[in-house]
């Protein structure tokens, strides 16, 4: 068979083609927290995107402009994003509930042409959700085919609290027929249904949703993750793939009927975005099968990708896998390579491209070696077979009594306790230890508080003595975002 020349199609034209080829097939099903599910066909998605594109065009949006989509998970978020791409604009999804002071800093760095969101205090270039809804019924005028370049950006404050925008250089188009495209699926597949439980301001929600749509797959989008509703959706719809951060996996395991739920049609459960406790990974591997549970490790910056399935993981428990078109080095503070088994800073380099994979706006670029290996600040180690293991973020590491303590390890141990619903471990200033290990604990609803000494004894059975928390604090709720993240630095500062 002759080699097929790789070809590309813009995001905007791909949406138009799907609307023409499959006008009456469901493209998007929206599952709100309350109320009825709503379905949208490819023809409806195309029509709404064109109507909103007309509004954006009237506001001066064009090739190369930045458009902030500050909407909660909703059909309008999807329509508006496709509309911006049809005009050749770059889309920056942003949390709809950002406080004003933080939002102003991000908008100041992004300098968008238009902001879509219900933010009356954000200036004259804001279009509310009501303004977007008012376009329904407007003419859906076809647009000149344009390719956004770059097409996407993600806002991040990391653990420092300093806002930055991560631009992913790359044209707003999908390529197929490319033998180097390790994760590209056949454009004509269109027979899968994917569940998106993550917020669309996060990589796990935004990129995966649009990759699925432009592949031609159906998407079930949750307004906000809730474990029982996610399980209901998996049972009720032919969900083939779902991507969840470990916090979501944990919430589902805590469901009293987790083991009796019907997940037989799920082809893959993918996790990433944070360290996954070994006991939690084993529960999911037992539940869906080792071939169907997949670990991934990467970053919004796209500097590398590491993947492993459950079968390999059982042979290398705790690992996130080996690089996919990615080289990995573990370096010490002086930039020297560390041997297998020693924890250092993770540096990665893509082998399938020489082009930059990201650019920061509003912040210095990430640390890089002279030969092009980049670090985003994570610590880890390689085993003798080249499998990567994540220790923690460098900024989250606690130095207590001169010893390095990784919060993720302690959190994993405590989360195994059946009465603990959530936990976060931080370092607090201490005159004797430099920093003391402090655990904030959220108990399961209806469970009694466990005495601190009992929790210490529980930890001593699983951890070295210097890692056991010196102090515990019981809280009603940990302030996690919809993406499962929280700001450890802020939690520590509040307790200083």
N, C-alpha and C positions, 0 to 999 in steps of 0.2 A: 504494500500500500504506500502510495506517495505521501511524503511529509505534508502536513497541513500548515500553511502559513498562519501564524498567530494573527488574529484580527481583533479590533477593539470597537466598542460602541459607547457613546456617551450615556451617562446616567439618565439624562432627560429623554433621549431617543429610545433607550431601553424601556422606559416606562410607557412611552407611546406605542412601541411595537407590541408589548404585552397586552395593552388595552385593545389593540386591533386584532391580535391573534386569539385572545381569550377574554372577550369583553364581559361575559357573564360568569366567569369563574371567580371564586373568592380569593382576593389578594390579602386582605387584612381583616382579622377578627379582633375587636377590642373588648377586653374583659375588665369592666370597672369594679371597684370595690363593692359598690352597691348598684343595683339596677340591672337591666337586661344587657346581655352581650349585643354588640352591634357588628354587622358584617358589611364589608365594602368590596365590590368587585373591582377588577382591573380597570374597567371603563369608568367607574365612579372615582377611583383614585386618580386617574389621569385627568378627569374633568375638574376635580377639586384642585389639583396641583396647577392646572392651567388658569383657573379662576384666580387663585392666590398669586400666581406669577404675574398676572395682569396688574394686580394691586401693587406688587413690589416694583414692577417696571414703572408704574406711575410715580412711585416714590424715588425713582432715580437709580434703582438697583440694576447693575449691569456686570459685564465681564470683570472679574478680579475683585469685586467688592466683597466685604465681610458682612454677613448677616448673622446676628445672634438670634437663636431660637430658644427663648427662655420660657418654654411651656412645659407643664407637667406631661407625663406619658399620656398620649391621647392621639386620636386619628389626625387632629389638626397639626400636631407636631410632625407627623409623617408627611402630610400634604404640603406643609410649608417648606420642609427640607427639600422635597423633590422640586417644588416650585423654584426655590433659590438656585438649585443646580441647573434647571432649565435655562436660567438667565446667565449661567457661567459664574455664579457667586460661590464663595467659600462659606461653609456653614459651621458655626460654633454653637453647639448645644450648651445650655447653661441651666443650672438649677433654678426652678421657678420660685423657690422660697429663700433665696439668698437674702441676708439682711442688706439694707440699703448701703451701708458703708463698704461692705465687701463687693457688692455688685458694682458700685461706682468705680472701684479700683480695677476690676476686670474690664469693664466697658472702657475705661480710660486707656488701658493697654491695647485693647482690641481695635478701638476706633472704628466701629461698624458703620455702614451706611444706614442700616435699619435694625431696630431691635423689636422682636416679636415677643410680647409678654404683657402681663397685667401689672405693669409698674407705672402708675400715674406720675410718680416723682422722677422718672428717668429721662424726661426731656421730650422735645417735639418730634424726635425721630422714632417714637415708639408706636407700634401698631398692636392694639389689644386683641385678645381672643375674640371679642365681639366684632372688631373690624374684620377679622378673618372670616368669621361666620357670615357676616353681611355680604361677602362676595358670592355666596351660594345663590345661584340663579343668574349670575353675570354670564356673559358670553365666554366660552372656553376657547379662546383664539389660539390656534397653533403658533408655536414659537420657532424662530430660527434656531437650528441645532447649534448649541454651544457646549464647550467642555470646560468645566471649572478647573483651574490650575493655580494653586492647590484647591482641593475640593473640601477638605475637612480640617478641623482644628478641635482641640479639647483643652478646656481650662483646668488648671491644677494648682493647688497651693501646697501639695505634698505634705510633709510634716513640719515645714518651716512656717507655714502661714503666709508666705509671700506669694502673691498671685503671679502666674505665668501662663502663657498660652503655648501649647505644643502644636506646631504646624506640621502636618504630614505631607511633605512634598509628594506630588503625584497627581496626575490628571484624573478628573472625575469620569472615569470610564472603566468598564470591565473588559478583561482580555480573556479569550478562550482559544483553545488549540495550542497553548503554550506548554511545551514539555517541561519547562522549569517551574510551572505553577503548581507546586506541591499540594496546595490546599484548594485549588480551583476545582469546582465541580462542573459537570456538563450543563451549559446554559439551558438546554432543552429538557432538563430533568423535570422540574416543576411538579413533582408528584409527592413532595414532602411537606410536612407541617412542622414548623419550628415554634417553640415557646420562648418568648422574651420576657423574663421576669425582672430584669435589671432596669434601672432608670436610664433614660435616653441621654442624660448628660454624661454618662459613664461609657468607657470604651466597650464594655461587655454588652451594653444595650445598643448603643448607636451604630457601631460598625457591623455587629452581627445581624441586626435587623435589616439594614440596607443591603448587606451581602446576600441575605436570604431572599429579599424581595427581587433584587436584580438577577438572581439566579432563576427566578420564576417560582420560588417556593411560596407556600402560604405562611402567613405569620399570625400567631396569636400573641397579642401584646397586652400585658397586665398593666393596669393603672399604677399599681404598687404591689410589691411582693407581699404575699401572705401565704404561709405554708399550706394551710388546709385548702385554700382556693387553688393554689398551684397543683396540688395533688388531684383536686377535682377536674381541673382542665386537662391534665395528663390522661386521666381516665376517660373523660367525655369526648375528647378530640384525638385524632390519630397522630399524637405528638411523636415525631421521630427524633428530634434533637432538642436539648435544653442546656443552656450554659448557666451555671450558678456559682457564685462565690461560696467559700466554705461556710460563711454565716448562714446562707440560705440552706445549704445541705444540712446543717445542724438543726435549724428550725424544723425541717421536714422529718428528720430522724426522731425529734421529740414528739411528733404527733402520736397519740395513743394507738392509732390504727395504721401506723406506717407499714408494718409487715403484711397487712392484709390488703393494701391498696394494689390495684391492677396496673402495673407498669410494663406489661408484657409487650406492648407495641413500641416502646422506647428503644431506639437503635443506639443512641449515645447520650450519656450524661457527661458534660465537660465541665471541669472546674479549674479555676485559676484566679488570679488577683490577690491571693494571700496564701499563707501556709495552711495546709490541710492536716489536722491531727491524724495520726496513723489509725487510731481506733475508729474515727469517723470514716476514713477512706475504706477500711475493711467492712464496715457496715454496708456501705453503698455497693462495694464489690460483691458482697454476698447477696445483696438485694437485686441488682440488675445483671450481674455476671461480669467477669473480669474484662472481656473483650469490649463491653459497652461502657465502661467507666474510664474516662480519659483525663489525664492531668496535663495542664499546659502552663508554661511560664514564659512571660514576655513582658512587654511594657508598651505604653502608648507611644513611646518614642520609636518603636519598631526596630531597635538595634539588634534584635535576635529573637529566636523562638526555640523553645525546648518542649518536647512532648513525650509522653509515655502512656501506654494503656495499662489497665489493671493487671493483665497477665504478667507483663514485664515488671510492674511495680511490686508484685508479690515476691519476685526474685530480688528486688532492690527496694525494700520497704522504706518509705519516706522520701524517695527520690522524686524529682519532677521530670527526669528523663535525660535524653541526649539532644544535642542541638540539631535542628532541621535547617539545613543550609546556613548553619551557624557554628562558628568556632568559639570556644570558651576558655578563658584563663582565670585563675584565682591568684590574686596578687596581694603581697603584704603592703604595709604603709610606705615602704621605700620603693615600691614598684617591682619587686622581685617575685618570680613565680614560686608558688608554694607547692609542696608535694601533696600527693593524695591524702585525704583525711584531715588536712589542716584548714581551719577557717580563715578566710580572707575576703577581700572585696571581689565581687563577680564582674568580670569584663567580658563583653561579647562583641563579635564582629560578623556581619553578614558575608557569606561567601558567594551569593548569587547576584550581587550588585556592588558597584563602586560608588553609586550615587548616595548622597546623604539621605538618611531615613527620617530625619526630623529637623526642626529648627525651633528654638525657644524664642518667644517674643516676650520681653519684659523681664528676662532673667539671663544670667550667663549660661553658656552652653555646658553640657554635662562633661564630666572628667573623661579624658581620652588619652590613650597612649600614642606614642609617635607612629606606631604601625596601624593605627585605626581601630583599636579595641575601645569600647565605650562602657562606662559604668553609670548606672542610675542610682547607686548607693546601697545596693543590697549586699549582704554578706552570705557566704556559703562555702561549700567545699565539693570536691570531686572525689569519687571513690576510685579504686584501682582500675575499674572498667570504663571510666569516663562518664559515669552518671552524676548528674548535678543534684545537690541537696541545698535547700535554702535554710539559712540560720535565722536571719532577721534583717530589718533595715538598720544601717549603721546608726542613724539618728535615734533609733529606738533602743539601742543596746544600753544596758545598765552596767556600770562599773561599781561593784560593791565589794569593799574590802580588797580592792586590787584585782578582782576576778571579773571576767566578762560574763554577763548574764543576759540571755536572749529571752525577752518576754514571751515570744510565740511558744517556746517550749513549756513554760509554766502554764500558760493559758490552755494549751492542749491537755495538760495533766488535769487541771481543775475542771475543764469542760466534760471530762469523763464521769465526773460525779453526777449521779442521776438527779439530784435536787438542784443543781446549778443550771440556770438558763443561759447566762452569758457572763463573760468576765473579761477584764482588761487589766494588764499588769504594767505599771509605770515605775520609774525611779524617782524617789523624793530625797532631797538633801538631808544628810544625817551627819552629825558631828563625829560619830565613831566609825561609820562605814563609808563615808563619802557620799554614797547613795544607798538608800535602803530599798528593798524590793517591796512594793505596795500593790495589793490586789483589790480592785473594785469588783464586787460580786453582785450579780442580779440573780436572785433565787427564782426557781420555777414557781408559777402561780399556785398557791395552795400549800407550798412546801414550807416547813418551819425553817427559821434561820439555824444554820449549823454553828455550834460554838467554834470560835477561832482555833482553839487548840485541836479540835477534831479535824479541821481543815488542814492545819499544819501536819498532823499525823498522816492524813491522807496524802499530802504532798511528799512527805518523807519516804513513803513507800514507793514513790515514782521518780523522785528527783534527788540529786546530791544536796547535802545539807545547806550549802551556801546559796542555792537557788530557791529554797523555801521562803515564801513571803514572810517578812518580819511583821508586817501589819496587814490587816484586812479592813475593808470598808464595805458595808452593805448598802446598796442603792436600789431605788425602785425601778429605775430604767437607765441603761447606758445610752448616751446620745449618739447612736450610730446613724449615718445617713442611709438613704434607700439602697445605696451601693454596698452597705455593710461596713463602711469606714468610719473612723472617728479620729479626732485630733488628740494624740497622746500628750503633745507638748502643752496644749491648752488645759487638759485635765491636770497635769502636773503643776502648771502655773497657778491654777485655782486653789491648789492645796498647799502652795508654798508658804 
